[in-house]
Amino acid sequence: MTRTPGDRHGAVASRLVPERLWGGRLRTIRVLVGAAAMLAVGAVGAVPAGAGPTADNAEFCDLYFEVSQLFAEAPDPDADPLDVEEFVAELANLISQAEAVAPPEVAAQVAAAAEKLRTTGAAALEDPELAEIGAVIDAYAFEACGYQTASVTATEYEFDGLPKKLETGPTVIELTNDGEEVHEIAVARIKGDRTIAEVVELPEHESEEAVAFVAHGLANQGDTSYVYLDLKKAGRYGAVCFIPVGTTDLAALEEEDHSGGGDAEPHSAEGMLQGFKVKKAKR
C-alpha cells in the first residue's frame, strides 16, 4: 500500500511531506513513506509485464493493485472529515475483499490491515504498525504478483536501475534510498515533444500542462518504498526528484515550506531526472 503524488507513493506510514511539483512550487500533500523496517527484495533491472500472477493469487494481486492505487489518493489531514471517512470506508472495503482471497504467505498481514481499518478507522492511517504490515505485503506483491517491476536506487543525484524502456500495464518501482539525503521519484507522461529536462525548466503553469501525472514515491535515507504506477498509455515519460538539495529531514523541510523559507535548488537541477519510453504491451 503506497503512495503518492504522490507519490503519492513509499509504503506505508502516513505523514505530511512537501512535494516540489513540476513547475518548482512547493505544496504539502499526504504521501506514504517507507518505514525503517521496510523489506528490500533485491531484484535487479526490470521484470517485464506478462509473467503474470499464478492462478492462486491472481484475484488478490488485482485487488491489491487497486488498494495501492487508492492508498495513493489518501486525503490531506485537514480535509473534510466526511471525505476522510468515505476514503477509509472505500479502502477498508477493498482490503476486506483482498483478505478473502489472500494467499497464505501474507494472509495474516492482510487480515491485520483489514482489522485495523475496521476497528480504528482513519486513525489506522497514522498507525506505525500499518507501515510494517504494508511493507511485508508490498514485498510479497513485488515478487509474486507478476507486475512489471523495476528496482531503482536513489543517491546524490541520480536514479540507478530505472529502465529506459517499459511496457504498458501495472508496474511497481522498488525505490531504495542509498544516499545521504531524502529522495523521491515523481513520474509523469510527457504530452508534447519536449524532453523531461526541458519540461522541468518551464514556468509552473506550462510545465503542469506539459505532463500527465502518474505516481510519486518517497524514501528516507536507508529506506525502501514501493511505488505503484498504472502505465495506461504508450509514450514518453519522465522521472524526477524535486526534493531540495541538502534535505536530510522531512520535518525541517515542511517547516521551511510553512515559513516561506528554503531557496535550495531541487535535486533535478543537479541531474536527478530521467526520461524513459513506454510501449504497448504485446499481451
N, C-alpha and C positions, 0 to 999 in steps of 0.2 A: 504494500500500500504506500504509494509515493505521491506527492509530487507537486508539483508546482506548476505554474509560472510563477510553474511555475510554476518546472519548476519547475509551481508547480513544483517535481519533483522530483530530495532523497527520502528514505524511509526510516522511521516514521514518527518521530516525536515532533509534535506541532509547536511552532513558535513563530514569533514575528521577526522577519528579517527584511532589510531593504533590498530591492531588486532594481538594478540600473537597467532601464529599458533601452530599446533600440535607438532612440533619439538622445540618450545620455542623461535623461532626467531620473531622479531618484524617487521611488514611491515605496511605501511599506505594504507588503502583502503577506498573506498567510501561506507558508510553504511547509513542507515536511522534510526535516533534515535528519541525516543519519545519526543513530545513537552510537556511543563509543563502542558498544559491544557488537556492532554490525559485522556480519559474517562476510568474509572475502571468498569468492568462488574460485578464482584463479583461471578462468577461461581466457583464451588468447584470441585476438582478432575478432572477426565477425562470423557468426554462425548463420548461414542463410536461412530465410524463411522456407518452409516447406517440409522440414524434418517432421514437424507436427507432433502434437502430444500423442500419448498412447490411447487406446480405446478406453482404458480405465480412468484416465484423468482428463479427457478432452472437455467434458462439461465443466469441470472445476476450473480448468485453465481459461476457458472462455469467460466464466463468471468473474474470476479473479482479475482478469484484464479490465473488465468493466468496473470492478471495485477500485482498481488503481487509477483508472481514468477519472472516476468520480471523486476519489480522495484528493486528487489534484485541484479540485474545484471547491475545496473547503472554504466557507465564508470567513471574512475577517472577524476578529473577536468583537469588534464594535458594530457588527451587522445587526439587523433587526432580529431579535430573539426568535421570532416566528420563522424567519428564514433559516436560522441555525437549527431549530427544531425539525423543520422539514428536511433539511440536508441530512441530519443524523438519522431520521426515520428511513430515508431512502437508502442510506449507507447500511444501516442495520438490516434492512430487508435483503439487500444484495448479499451481504455476508452470511445471513441465515440460509440463503439459497446455496451459497458455496459450502456452508457447513454440512448440508445434507448430502453433498457428493464429494466431500474432501477425501483425498487419498490418505491412506494410513500414515504416511510419512509426516504429514502436517495436520492431521485431523484434530489433535489436541490443541494446537495453536489456533486453528480456525475457530474451534469451539470456544476457546477462551476469549478471542476477539469479539465473537458474536455475543457472548455473555456480558462482556464489559459494556458494549453498546446498548444492550437491552436493559441493563440494570443501572448504569450511571449516565447514560445519555451523552450530552455534549462534553461532560467532564472527562469522558474517555479519550477525547482528542488531545487532552493535555497530560494524559497518564503515561509516565515513562515506561511502564510495563507493556503498553501497547506498542511502543517502539521496538522493544525486544521481541515481542511476538511477531510483529510485521517483518522484522529482519530475517527471521527464520523462514517465514512463508515466502518472502521475496527471493531468498537464496534458492529455495526449492523451485520456485516458478522459473527463475532464470535458467536453471539447469535442466528441468524436466518437462517444461510446458511446450517446448518446440517453437517458442517465439524466435524471431530473428534477434540475435543478440550481438553486442559488442562490449568488450572490456576496455575502458578508457581510463588512463591515468592522467591526473591533473598535477602539474608542477608550475614553477615560475619560469616562463609564462607560456605554456603550451599544453595542447592535448596530445597525448601519445596513445596510439591504438585506435583512434577514430577512423573507420574505413573511408576511403574515397568514394566507394560505391555501395549502395544498399538497395533493397527491393521494397516495394510497397507491402504494407501489412503490419500486424502487431510487432513492435520492436521494443527491446529493453536494453538500455545502456547501463552498464555497471560502472559507476563513476567512483574511482578511488583517488583520494587526495594524498599524494606523497609529497606535497610541498610544505612550505613554512607559513603560507598564508591561506585564508579561506578561498575556496574556488567554487564556481558554479558552471553549469553548461546550459545555455539558453538556445533552443533550436527553433528555427523558423524556415518556412519555404519562401524562396525569393520569387517575387512575382514578375519582375522585368528582366532586363539583360545585365544589370549591374552585378558586380562581384559582392561578396559579403563584406569585404574590406571597404568598398565604396558605399555600401548601404549604411554602415555604422557611422560614416562621416557626414551623412546627410543631416539637414535640420530635422528637429524632432518630428514634426508633422509629416515630412516627406519620408523619413525612414520607417515610420509606423505604417504608412500606406504602401511601402515597397515590399512588405513581408506579410506572410500569414503565420502567426504564432502557432507553434506546435506543442512544445513542452519545456519545462525548466526543472533542473535539479541542482542541489547544492550539497557540498560536503565540507565539513570542518577538517582541520588538519588531522591526518591519520584515520579518517572515517571513510566508509564506503556507502554510497546510496544508489538506489535503483530508479532510473528514470524511464517511464513508460510513454512511448511515442506511438500514436496511431498514424502511420505514414500512408495516407489515403491516396495521395496524388503523386505521380511521377514528376520529376523536375529537379531544379537545383535548390539546394538547401544550404543553410549556414549554421554553424555552432559558434557561440560567442561566450566569453566570460566578461561580465561588466563590473565585477567586484573592484572597488578602488585599490590601487597599488598600495601595499603596506598593511592591508586589513588582516589582522590576526585575531580579532574579537568581534563577533557579530553584535553584541550588546553595545559596544562602543560605537560601531558604525550606525546603528539605529539612533543612538543619542545624537550623533553628529547630524543625522538627517532631520531630526526634530528641531535641533538648534539652528539649522541652516548653515552649519559649518561643513568642512570637508571639501577640499578642492583637488584631491588627488585624481590623477588620470585613471581610467579603468584599465583592467588587465588587457583588454582588447587593443589598447594603444601601444602595448608592449608586444603585440603579435599573437595574443591568445584568442585566435579565431581561426576557423577552418571551413572551407566550402566542401560540399560533397554532393553527389548525384544520387537520385533515387529513380530506379527504373521499374516498370510494371512487372510484377511477379508473374512467372510463366504459369504457375498453377491456377 
